[in-house]
Amino acid sequence: MSKIGLFYGTQTGKTEAIASMIQEQLGKDVVDIHEILDVTVDDFADYQNLIIGAPTWNVGELSSDWEDFFPNLDEIDFKGKTVAYFGVGDQTGYPDSFMDAIGILEEKISALGGKTVGAWPTDGYDFNESRGVRDGKFIGLALDEDNQGDLTESRITTWSSQIKQAFGI
């Protein structure tokens, strides 16, 4: 079985904690975690299956670590790679840009050949707009630690089962 590369950025540590929870669900022997601050474009080459994690920062922006790495995505060959996304945001404080960061990253990575998996229902969330929604669903797991932290664990468990199927593990 091939390993999964989980690449995340974080501002406050919440996305890092979620990355660890996802690794626990999928298996520590299956998922290698990489903080985007510490990687090079070559680190992506080792994986056919990727998980990309990002918080939405300020009003619909990438966190500074993802913003710094973003231009480097053009140097990565995503063709043939399967990519799942998870995001952390605040649907109450930022209802017009909830989960925008994963939408920004997914737009870029899918344009570069990555195949997106892991869509997540928008039911149970209260927001107005999101760049992270396609065809009525989030493009990946949407987590709101500020307002729905009590749902995080069950959402990760359900989404991880879905990702196992998509990645064939």
JOCOR-V536156 format. One record per run of one state. SS is the DSSP state (alpha for helix, beta for strand, coil for the rest). FROM is the first residue (numbers start at 1). TO is the last residue. If there is no record, write none. Layout:
SS | FROM | TO
SS | FROM | TO
This chain:
coil | 1 | 3
beta | 4 | 8
coil | 9 | 13
alpha | 14 | 26
coil | 27 | 30
beta | 31 | 35
alpha | 36 | 38
coil | 39 | 40
alpha | 41 | 46
coil | 47 | 48
beta | 49 | 57
coil | 58 | 60
beta | 61 | 62
coil | 63 | 63
alpha | 64 | 75
coil | 76 | 81
beta | 82 | 88
coil | 89 | 99
alpha | 100 | 111
coil | 112 | 114
beta | 115 | 117
coil | 118 | 119
beta | 120 | 121
coil | 122 | 132
beta | 133 | 134
coil | 135 | 136
beta | 137 | 138
coil | 139 | 140
beta | 141 | 143
coil | 144 | 148
alpha | 149 | 167
coil | 168 | 169
